[in-house]
Amino acid sequence: MAQRRVLIDTGAIYAFVTRSDRNHSAARSFVERWLKRRGVFVLTDSVFAETMTLLKVRLGAQVAIRVGRELRDNPAYAWTTLGSDGEREAWEIFRKYDDKDWSYTDCSLLAVSRRSGVRGIFAFDRHFSQMDGVERLPE
């Protein structure tokens, strides 16, 4: 049986880690359900970089390092890189949808989704609902 896979966004990681975040409870609940179903979070290099920067700025270096170790060592996270083809596709998406509030990292997630066939994105940013071909989880 194939593993269930979902891309994970920076905001979802931040909400899971940060008890004071308004989406913390929803993030914890989703993660617990996902892991019970033996789901895997697909973590891109661009999301990892963005997450480490956000955590270090908002919560300090030690929190960022602790979370970074967990993301790097826990088998619940399947790492993937954008690569040169994915970067070109992310850039094209970024340019094409310049009327949207999508970050470059968000565009890279859409590119990875298209390449990998993983349609679910664990995220709280509403703009993922604007992207054709992906489903923002949890809904």
DOMILO-74197 format. One line per 3 residues: number of its first residue (from 1); their letters; for each residue x, y, z of N, C-alpha, C. Coordinates in nm, 2 decimals. Each point is the difference from the previous one (the first is absolute). Layout:
REM DOMILO-74197
NUM = a = X,Y,Z,X,Y,Z,X,Y,Z  ...;
//
This chain:
REM DOMILO-74197
1 = maq = 0.08,-0.12,0.00,-0.08,0.12,0.00,0.09,0.13,0.00  -0.03,0.09,-0.09,0.08,0.12,-0.01,-0.03,0.09,0.12  0.11,0.07,0.04,-0.02,0.09,0.11,-0.08,0.12,-0.04;
4 = rrv = -0.08,0.05,0.09,-0.07,0.13,-0.02,0.10,0.11,0.02  -0.01,0.09,-0.09,0.10,0.11,0.00,-0.07,0.14,-0.01  0.05,0.09,0.07,-0.05,0.14,-0.01,0.12,0.10,0.01;
7 = lid = 0.00,0.10,-0.08,0.10,0.10,0.01,-0.03,0.08,0.13  0.10,0.06,0.06,-0.01,0.07,0.12,0.06,0.14,-0.02  -0.08,0.10,0.04,0.04,0.14,-0.02,0.06,0.06,0.13;
10 = tga = 0.07,0.10,-0.01,0.07,0.07,0.12,-0.10,0.04,0.10  -0.12,0.06,-0.04,-0.10,0.04,0.10,-0.05,-0.11,0.08  -0.01,-0.12,-0.06,-0.05,-0.12,0.08,0.10,-0.04,0.10;
13 = iya = 0.13,0.00,-0.04,0.10,-0.04,0.10,0.00,0.10,0.11  0.00,0.13,-0.03,0.00,0.10,0.10,-0.12,-0.01,0.10  -0.12,-0.03,-0.06,-0.12,-0.01,0.09,0.02,-0.12,0.09;
16 = fvt = 0.05,-0.11,-0.05,0.02,-0.12,0.08,0.10,0.03,0.12  0.10,0.07,-0.03,0.11,0.03,0.10,-0.04,0.10,0.10  -0.08,0.10,-0.04,-0.03,0.12,0.08,-0.13,-0.01,0.07;
19 = rsd = 0.00,-0.02,0.13,-0.13,-0.02,0.07,-0.09,0.13,-0.01  0.06,0.11,-0.01,-0.08,0.13,0.00,-0.05,0.03,-0.14  0.03,-0.08,-0.10,-0.05,0.02,-0.14,-0.15,-0.04,0.00;
22 = rnh = -0.08,0.08,-0.07,-0.14,-0.02,-0.01,-0.04,-0.14,-0.06  0.09,-0.05,-0.08,-0.03,-0.13,-0.07,0.07,-0.12,0.07  0.06,0.02,0.12,0.07,-0.10,0.07,-0.08,-0.13,0.02;
25 = saa = -0.12,0.02,0.06,-0.09,-0.12,0.03,-0.03,-0.07,-0.13  -0.04,0.07,-0.10,-0.03,-0.07,-0.13,0.12,-0.07,-0.06  0.12,0.06,0.02,0.12,-0.06,-0.05,0.03,-0.13,0.07;
28 = rsf = -0.01,0.01,0.13,0.03,-0.12,0.09,-0.10,-0.12,-0.04  -0.13,0.04,-0.01,-0.10,-0.10,-0.03,0.03,-0.06,-0.14  0.03,0.08,-0.10,0.03,-0.06,-0.13,0.12,-0.09,0.00;
31 = ver = 0.11,0.05,0.07,0.12,-0.08,0.00,-0.03,-0.14,0.07  -0.07,0.00,0.11,-0.03,-0.12,0.07,-0.08,-0.10,-0.09  -0.10,0.05,-0.07,-0.09,-0.08,-0.09,0.09,-0.05,-0.11;
34 = wlk = 0.08,0.08,-0.06,0.08,-0.03,-0.12,0.10,-0.11,0.04  0.06,0.01,0.11,0.10,-0.10,0.04,-0.06,-0.13,0.04  -0.12,0.00,0.06,-0.07,-0.12,0.03,-0.04,-0.08,-0.12;
37 = rrg = -0.02,0.07,-0.11,-0.03,-0.06,-0.13,0.13,-0.04,-0.08  0.11,0.02,0.08,0.14,-0.03,-0.06,0.03,0.09,-0.12  -0.05,0.12,0.00,0.03,0.10,-0.10,0.14,0.05,0.01;
40 = vfv = 0.05,0.06,-0.11,0.13,0.05,0.00,-0.01,0.15,-0.05  0.07,0.09,0.06,0.01,0.14,-0.04,0.11,0.01,-0.10  -0.03,0.06,-0.11,0.11,0.02,-0.10,0.05,0.14,0.02;
43 = ltd = 0.13,0.01,0.04,0.06,0.13,0.04,0.10,0.04,-0.11  -0.02,0.12,-0.06,0.09,0.05,-0.10,0.12,0.07,0.07  0.10,0.01,-0.08,0.12,0.08,0.05,-0.04,0.15,0.02;
46 = svf = -0.08,0.05,-0.09,-0.04,0.14,0.01,-0.09,0.03,0.13  -0.08,-0.10,0.03,-0.09,0.02,0.12,0.09,-0.01,0.13  0.10,-0.10,-0.01,0.09,-0.01,0.12,0.07,0.13,0.02;
49 = aet = 0.06,0.06,-0.11,0.08,0.12,0.02,-0.09,0.12,0.05  -0.12,0.01,-0.05,-0.09,0.10,0.04,-0.04,-0.02,0.15  -0.03,-0.12,0.04,-0.04,-0.04,0.13,0.12,0.03,0.10;
52 = mtl = 0.12,-0.03,-0.03,0.11,0.02,0.09,0.02,0.15,0.02  -0.02,0.08,-0.11,0.02,0.15,0.02,-0.12,0.05,0.08  -0.12,-0.04,-0.02,-0.11,0.05,0.08,0.01,-0.03,0.14;
55 = lkv = 0.04,-0.13,0.03,0.01,-0.04,0.14,0.11,0.08,0.07  0.11,0.01,-0.07,0.12,0.07,0.07,-0.04,0.15,0.03  -0.07,0.06,-0.09,-0.03,0.14,0.02,-0.11,0.02,0.11;
58 = rlg = -0.10,-0.09,-0.01,-0.11,0.02,0.10,0.02,-0.07,0.13  0.07,-0.12,0.00,0.01,-0.08,0.12,0.14,-0.02,0.05  0.10,0.04,-0.07,0.14,-0.02,0.04,0.07,-0.12,-0.07;
61 = aqv = 0.13,0.01,0.00,0.08,-0.10,-0.06,-0.02,-0.14,0.05  -0.01,-0.01,0.14,-0.01,-0.13,0.06,-0.13,-0.08,-0.04  -0.11,0.08,-0.01,-0.12,-0.06,-0.05,0.01,-0.05,-0.14;
64 = air = 0.06,0.09,-0.09,0.02,-0.04,-0.14,0.09,-0.12,-0.01  0.10,-0.01,0.07,0.09,-0.12,0.00,-0.07,-0.12,0.04  -0.08,0.01,0.11,-0.07,-0.12,0.05,-0.10,-0.05,-0.10;
67 = vgr = -0.08,0.09,-0.06,-0.10,-0.03,-0.10,0.07,-0.05,-0.12  0.11,0.06,-0.04,0.08,-0.04,-0.12,0.05,-0.14,0.01  0.05,-0.04,0.12,0.04,-0.14,0.02,-0.11,-0.10,-0.01;
70 = elr = -0.12,0.04,0.05,-0.12,-0.09,-0.01,-0.04,-0.02,-0.14  0.00,0.11,-0.08,-0.04,-0.01,-0.14,0.10,-0.08,-0.08  0.13,0.01,0.04,0.10,-0.07,-0.08,0.01,-0.15,0.04;
73 = dnp = -0.03,-0.03,0.12,0.02,-0.13,0.05,-0.12,-0.09,0.01  -0.12,0.06,0.00,-0.12,-0.08,0.02,-0.05,-0.06,-0.13  -0.02,-0.13,0.00,-0.04,-0.07,-0.13,-0.14,0.04,-0.04;
76 = aya = -0.07,0.07,0.08,-0.13,0.05,-0.05,0.01,0.11,-0.10  0.12,0.05,-0.03,0.02,0.10,-0.10,0.09,-0.06,-0.11  -0.06,0.01,-0.12,0.07,-0.04,-0.12,0.05,0.12,-0.07;
79 = wtt = 0.13,0.01,-0.01,0.07,0.12,-0.06,0.00,0.00,-0.15  -0.02,0.11,-0.06,0.01,0.01,-0.14,0.06,0.14,-0.03  0.07,0.00,-0.11,0.07,0.13,-0.04,-0.08,0.05,-0.12;
82 = lgs = 0.01,0.13,-0.02,-0.07,0.07,-0.11,0.08,-0.04,-0.13  0.13,0.01,0.01,0.08,-0.03,-0.12,-0.01,0.11,-0.11  0.08,-0.01,-0.10,0.00,0.11,-0.10,-0.13,0.00,-0.08;
85 = dge = -0.05,-0.11,-0.04,-0.13,0.00,-0.07,-0.11,0.05,0.08  -0.01,-0.04,0.13,-0.10,0.05,0.09,0.01,0.15,0.03  0.13,0.04,0.00,0.02,0.15,0.03,-0.05,0.08,-0.12;
88 = rea = 0.03,-0.05,-0.12,-0.05,0.07,-0.12,-0.15,0.00,0.00  -0.07,-0.11,0.03,-0.14,0.00,0.01,-0.06,0.09,0.11  0.07,0.00,0.11,-0.05,0.09,0.11,0.01,0.15,-0.05;
91 = wei = 0.11,0.03,-0.07,0.02,0.14,-0.05,-0.11,0.03,-0.10  -0.03,-0.09,-0.08,-0.11,0.02,-0.10,-0.14,0.02,0.07  -0.02,-0.08,0.10,-0.13,0.02,0.08,0.00,0.14,0.07;
94 = frk = 0.11,0.03,0.06,0.02,0.13,0.07,-0.03,0.12,-0.10  0.05,-0.01,-0.12,-0.02,0.10,-0.10,-0.14,0.00,-0.05  -0.05,-0.11,-0.03,-0.13,-0.01,-0.06,-0.11,0.05,0.09;
97 = ydd = 0.01,-0.03,0.13,-0.10,0.04,0.10,0.04,0.12,0.08  0.05,0.10,-0.07,0.05,0.12,0.08,-0.11,0.08,0.06  -0.13,-0.03,-0.03,-0.11,0.06,0.06,-0.04,-0.06,0.13;
100 = kdw = 0.06,-0.11,0.04,-0.03,-0.08,0.12,0.10,0.04,0.11  -0.03,-0.03,0.12,0.09,0.03,0.11,0.08,-0.13,0.04  0.03,-0.08,-0.10,0.08,-0.12,0.02,0.15,0.03,0.01;
103 = syt = 0.06,-0.05,0.11,0.14,0.02,0.01,0.07,-0.10,-0.10  0.13,0.03,-0.01,0.08,-0.09,-0.09,0.00,-0.14,0.05  0.00,-0.02,0.13,0.00,-0.13,0.06,-0.14,-0.07,-0.03;
106 = dcs = -0.10,0.08,0.01,-0.14,-0.06,-0.04,0.00,-0.05,-0.14  0.06,0.08,-0.09,0.01,-0.04,-0.14,0.08,-0.12,-0.02  0.11,-0.02,0.08,0.08,-0.12,-0.01,-0.08,-0.12,0.05;
109 = lla = -0.09,0.02,0.10,-0.08,-0.12,0.04,-0.10,-0.04,-0.11  -0.05,0.10,-0.07,-0.09,-0.04,-0.12,0.08,-0.07,-0.10  0.12,0.04,-0.03,0.09,-0.06,-0.10,0.03,-0.15,0.05;
112 = vsr = 0.03,-0.02,0.12,0.03,-0.13,0.05,-0.13,-0.09,0.00  -0.11,0.06,0.03,-0.13,-0.07,-0.01,-0.02,-0.05,-0.14  0.02,0.08,-0.10,-0.02,-0.03,-0.14,0.09,-0.11,-0.04;
115 = rsg = 0.13,0.00,0.04,0.10,-0.09,-0.04,-0.02,-0.14,0.07  -0.04,0.01,0.13,-0.01,-0.13,0.08,-0.13,-0.06,0.00  -0.10,0.07,-0.04,-0.14,-0.05,0.01,-0.06,0.00,0.14;
118 = vrg = 0.07,0.06,0.10,-0.05,0.02,0.13,-0.09,0.12,0.00  -0.13,-0.02,0.02,-0.09,0.11,-0.02,-0.04,0.08,0.13  0.02,-0.07,0.11,-0.03,0.06,0.13,0.11,0.09,0.05;
121 = ifa = -0.03,0.11,0.06,0.09,0.09,0.06,-0.05,0.03,0.14  0.08,-0.04,0.11,-0.04,0.03,0.13,0.05,0.15,0.03  -0.10,0.09,0.00,0.02,0.14,0.01,-0.12,0.07,0.06;
124 = fdr = 0.02,0.12,0.05,-0.11,0.08,0.05,-0.02,0.12,-0.08  0.10,0.03,-0.09,-0.02,0.12,-0.09,-0.11,-0.03,-0.09  -0.10,0.09,0.00,-0.12,-0.02,-0.09,0.04,0.01,-0.15;
127 = hfs = 0.11,0.07,-0.03,0.02,0.01,-0.15,0.04,-0.14,-0.06  0.03,-0.10,0.07,0.02,-0.13,-0.06,-0.13,-0.05,-0.06  -0.11,0.05,0.05,-0.13,-0.04,-0.06,-0.02,0.06,-0.14;
130 = qmd = 0.08,0.10,-0.03,-0.01,0.07,-0.14,0.08,-0.08,-0.10  0.08,-0.10,0.04,0.08,-0.07,-0.10,-0.07,-0.12,-0.05  0.00,0.00,-0.14,-0.07,-0.12,-0.07,0.09,-0.12,0.02;
133 = gve = -0.07,-0.11,0.03,0.06,-0.13,0.01,0.05,-0.04,0.14  -0.01,0.09,0.10,0.04,-0.04,0.13,-0.12,0.02,0.10  0.01,-0.07,0.11,-0.10,0.00,0.10,0.07,0.04,0.13;
136 = rlp = -0.04,0.12,0.06,0.05,0.04,0.13,-0.06,-0.08,0.11  0.08,-0.06,0.08,-0.04,-0.08,0.12,0.05,0.06,0.13  -0.07,0.00,0.10,-0.14,-0.05,0.02,-0.10,0.10,-0.05;
139 = e = -0.10,-0.04,-0.06,-0.11,0.08,-0.04,-0.10,0.02,0.10;
//
